[in-house]
Amino acid sequence: MPELRATSLPTGEAAHPGGQGRRGSKAAAVGSEGVRLEMESALTARDRVGVQDFVLLENFTSEAAFIENLRKRFKENLIYTYIGSVLVSVNPYKELEIYSKQHMDRYRGVSFYEVSPHLYAIADNAYRSLRTERKDQCVLISGESGAGKTEATKKVLQYYAVTCPASEQVETIKDRLLQSNPVLEAFGNAKTLRNDNSSRFGKYMDVQFDYKGAPIGGHILNYLLEKSRVVHQNHGERNFHIFYQLLEGGQDDLLRRLGLERSPQQYHFLVKGQCAKVSSINDKSDWKVVRKALSVINFTDNEVEDLLSIVASVLHLGNVQFAADEQGGAQVTTESQIKYLARLLGVESALLREALTHKKIIAKGEELVSPLNLEQAAYARDALAKAIYGRTFSWLVNKINRSLEYKETELLGWRSSCSVLGLLDIYGFEVFQHNSFEQFCINYCNEKLQQLFIELTLKSEQEEYEAEGVAWETVPYFNNKIICDLVEEKFKGIIAILDEECLRPGDATDATFLEKLEETIKSHPHFLTHKLADAKTRKSLGREEFRLLHYAGEVTYSVAGFLDKNNDLLFRNLKEAMCNSENPILTQCFDRTELTDKKRPETAVTQFKTSLSKLMEILMSKEPSYIRCIKPNDAKQPGRFDEVLIRHQVKYLGLMENLRVRRAGFAYRRKYEVFLQRYKSLCPETWPLWDGRPQDGVALLLNHLGCKQEEYKMGRTKIFIRFPKTLFATEDALEVRKQSLATEIQASWRGFHQRKKFQEMKHSATTIQSWWRGTLGRRKATKRKWAVETIRRFIQGFMFRNQPRGPENEYFLDYIRYSFLMTLKRRLPKNVLDKSWPVPPPSLKEASQLLRDLCMQNMVWSYCKRISPEWKQQLEQKAVASEIFKGKKDNYPQSVPRLFLYTRLGSEEINAKILQVMESETLKYAVPVVKYDRKGYKARPRQLLLTQGAVVLVEEAKVKQRIDYANLTGLSVSSLSDNLFVLHVLRQDNKQKGDVVLQSDFVIETLTKIAICADKVNNVNINQGSIKFAVGQGKEGIIDFTSGSELLIAKAKNGHLAVVAPRLNSR
């Protein structure tokens, strides 16, 4: 369901687009959301939503004005309206969210007129009167079928169940009170043309409350169950709910034990209305509710089984068929049904068969048995079905009463006393196209209730007038005592004549009953028949009809069936069969004393008259509250307002008569305190405060408003206003006054609020300033004290800094250490080449060195971790070069920033034949060089190749010389910046001609590579001045090195190789 939102109305009520209810009858009301608003707040919105109390209607005698007020409120979902203390409820036929716990709390303990009209207001008012005045109360709920009577009764019970005090025992009673409803509805309610859940009996429930106000017990009285529905239903109607619930929801083994089938179409008593299935009724779900409720109200499993056996027996009775024998007597043709009936009812099949087809008569002490014809047998069968069901229903009510019975546990004086609140849910006035015996009894009941209502209302009004000292004025109204006497007067009333016809010997029929009526009461002004009517009226009256002019209008009754329904006879042999039943429930329903009691049983109408008389006594002993239920249309459609139908109900409920009685004196009355509190702003002398007596203030107020003396009366505690227009004028003046009051209040409030706000801000600012100044002062003093102490300790430590650590210098030493460490933290070396390091204090020299070593190790480790294999190889070669040449050769520093390459010659620069010859060897390095001959020192270009095993000198496609690393005895180079070097070869090697003199532009790189590959790092000689080398067998050559301005290599006159090299740096 989508979320429902409430729209606030100027009436102080809230209009709800949807809510919560049940099929057939959704009694509902609308209340303000969360705030208690007085009833008078609705007066200013009366043009749109009407008035909340019909007493305030200006034209209260107009039925059209009455209905228009109902229509306005119904359109706004305001379905509750008062007539004084009487609540009029219009069924909305839709769900309204107004029965929650929140709504119950809103009406709990609130004065009747402080909140908008609601069923809860009536319930709470009756409950509070019961508690405070200790006087029994009753709530009378009436209306047509489908108007919402049953639902209203349930809502009242739910209100008491939720709001009343509770204990474990009380909770049990609450549950039983609430759970009695679904059981009684199942056995006593049925679908009719007007209502899917119509109550076919009258119900009066007493709820007992203890001295704490908690419900402790209850008692139910039932009236006039419509037993004829068991055997006959009009088209579009159903039998009682329990039959369909049992077939739809009963378990398979249960139905098997009862001999039943699922389909209602199999049973004669369930198909006459041709409406076994109804979309709005879920029989299966309702069966679960009823089954649970039976357990709650203390039914044992055996009692439930016995009860359902009786329900099933009624269905089987409907399927009993008869055929005529040769003498015209009836014979049972459905033996299977007799067998089921005998088992379910606990009687012998032969006895039951005999009782259904024969009639036993006792005359002069002799028993005579005569066969029944087909019509009589069918009548006997139906009479037995009605008797069984009707008496079982009465037993069921008594069983519920025993479960609700108050078992007194405290016998301590006043604590043992209890108060009673009654709920009467009874049929409203009924006028159908065809009205019979049932409508006659129902309308007689309503005449009695109307008589009681007028009597109690007038009595209440008169008592209030007398208590207030206001003169009582005679109220003109229709006294329906004349109609009640017409029906119930001894010897001459309709009931007396009907009983006389039923009891007299001879051939009494419905026609003779009508003739007797015409003869006895023909002169009564409220009685008419076809025979007594004039020619014009006879056209609307049948010969078998009579018409009564009730308080609510004319009703025409057909006398057909009056005598049979009144007699309600059950043949003696059927009674005997039932008295012999072994079913525990039937043994209580059919007392054997009936067989020996020779007194004729009372007729149905006499029983009803007696029970109604007792009901009137009960109601007269209690303080009544009234709820009048109206249904807005016959189609059960939400939002549809059928004015013709509602006018009919307003008339038959006597609402206009109720209003006239209530308005006969004064339309409005309130206590002085309440009236003055609301309207005192209209008079300067009473506004804003009145210190005198409230009645004096009200007198001043009315005088200031210019009210005339005939418009109001002053009582002892209340003001009585005669005309609604006087109240409306006062309310309209209040609305105008509210505007200026609102402006004044707003201005005063704003000024007060701003002054208060300024004072609070000023006080807060002063407080904050004071606190802040103190805080700053304390902080400053603390800081100064700390500074003095710190300086003192520092100076003292400085004075004793060279002493062993002690209390005098520990702060200073710690500070020095801390300062050094913080400085070190800021000035740590950034890389391994950064040799900077802060100077440590004497006490930290050793620690500083350890830290420096650790720092360097960490940087080296971090650096090494980051370098690639290629870079590692580069560094290793650079390290070897540094080891060999650093500080020894002048051009070494220039080689440091230059990277050593993997090779200086690509494969495309080396002749392919050379690569083919050296295919089996791995080429590690190649570089172009210049070779100088041993004798003439002529320069020849060559390529120097390093493999894994030898140094190879190549000239284009020819290998000129190969020197194995094993035959390489050393390498010589000068200390100057020239690029010459000598490879010294083992002299015993005959393949070699002598040492090799070479020049390379990358002399540092080339020599490093050769030293690493040949493993001759320690065999590199760096000479100053000259280098000797072997020229051949036993001969030596000399290279002289001198410094000059530019590089020059040439053969000197002495035959040496002279090399002039610029000196780049001094070692």
Sequence and secondary structure as in RCSB ss.txt:
>XXXX:A:sequence
MPELRATSLPTGEAAHPGGQGRRGSKAAAVGSEGVRLEMESALTARDRVGVQDFVLLENFTSEAAFIENLRKRFK
ENLIYTYIGSVLVSVNPYKELEIYSKQHMDRYRGVSFYEVSPHLYAIADNAYRSLRTERKDQCVLISGESGAGKT
EATKKVLQYYAVTCPASEQVETIKDRLLQSNPVLEAFGNAKTLRNDNSSRFGKYMDVQFDYKGAPIGGHILNYLL
EKSRVVHQNHGERNFHIFYQLLEGGQDDLLRRLGLERSPQQYHFLVKGQCAKVSSINDKSDWKVVRKALSVINFT
DNEVEDLLSIVASVLHLGNVQFAADEQGGAQVTTESQIKYLARLLGVESALLREALTHKKIIAKGEELVSPLNLE
QAAYARDALAKAIYGRTFSWLVNKINRSLEYKETELLGWRSSCSVLGLLDIYGFEVFQHNSFEQFCINYCNEKLQ
QLFIELTLKSEQEEYEAEGVAWETVPYFNNKIICDLVEEKFKGIIAILDEECLRPGDATDATFLEKLEETIKSHP
HFLTHKLADAKTRKSLGREEFRLLHYAGEVTYSVAGFLDKNNDLLFRNLKEAMCNSENPILTQCFDRTELTDKKR
PETAVTQFKTSLSKLMEILMSKEPSYIRCIKPNDAKQPGRFDEVLIRHQVKYLGLMENLRVRRAGFAYRRKYEVF
LQRYKSLCPETWPLWDGRPQDGVALLLNHLGCKQEEYKMGRTKIFIRFPKTLFATEDALEVRKQSLATEIQASWR
GFHQRKKFQEMKHSATTIQSWWRGTLGRRKATKRKWAVETIRRFIQGFMFRNQPRGPENEYFLDYIRYSFLMTLK
RRLPKNVLDKSWPVPPPSLKEASQLLRDLCMQNMVWSYCKRISPEWKQQLEQKAVASEIFKGKKDNYPQSVPRLF
LYTRLGSEEINAKILQVMESETLKYAVPVVKYDRKGYKARPRQLLLTQGAVVLVEEAKVKQRIDYANLTGLSVSS
LSDNLFVLHVLRQDNKQKGDVVLQSDFVIETLTKIAICADKVNNVNINQGSIKFAVGQGKEGIIDFTSGSELLIA
KAKNGHLAVVAPRLNSR
>XXXX:A:secstr
      EE TTS EE S  B  SS        SSS   GGGGGGGHHHH  SBGGG TTTT HHHHHHHHHHHHH
TT  EEEETTEEEEE  SS BS  SHHHHHHHTT  TTSS   HHHHHHHHHHHHHHH   EEEEEEESTTSSHH
HHHHHHHHHHHHHS   HHHHHHHHHHHHHHHHHHHHHEE  SS TTEE SEEEEEEEE TTS EEEEEEEEE  
 GGGGT   TT  SBHHHHHHHHHS HHHHHHHT  S GGG HHHHTTS    TT  HHHHHHHHHHHHHHTT  
HHHHHHHHHHHHHHHHHHT  EEE TTS EEE  HHHHHHHHHHHTS HHHHHHHHHEEEEEETTEEEEEE  HH
HHHHHHHHHHHHHHHHHHHHHHHHHHHHH       SGGGG  EEEEEEEEE     SSB HHHHHHHHHHHHHH
HHHHHHHHHHHHHHHHHHT          THHHHHHHH TTTSHHHHHHHHHHSSS   HHHHHHHHHHHSTT T
TEEETTTS HHHHTT  TTEEEEEETTEEEEEE TTHHHHHH    HHHHHHHHT   HHHHHHS THHHH  S 
   HHHHHHHHHHHHHHHHHTSEEEEEEEE S TT  TT   HHHHHHHHHHTTHHHHHHHHHSS SEEEEHHHH
HHHHGGGSTTTSS   S HHHHHHHHHHHHT  GGGEEE SSEEEE  HHHHHHHHHHHHHHHHHHHHHHHHHHH
HHHHHHHHHHHHHHHHHHHHHHHHHHHHHHHHHHHHHHHHHHHHHHHHHTTTS S TTTHHHHHHHHHHHHHHHH
HS  SSTT        GGGHHHHHHHHHHHHHHHHHHHHHH  HHHHHHHHHHHHHHHHHTTTSTTHHHHSSS  
 S SS TTTS HHHHHHTTTS EEEEEEEEEE SSS  EEEEEEEEESSEEEEEETTEEEEEEEGGGEEEEEEES
SS  EEEEEE TT TT  S EEEE TTHHHHHHHHHHHHT GGGEEEESSEEEEEEETTEEEEEEEEEESS EEE
E TTS EEEEEE     
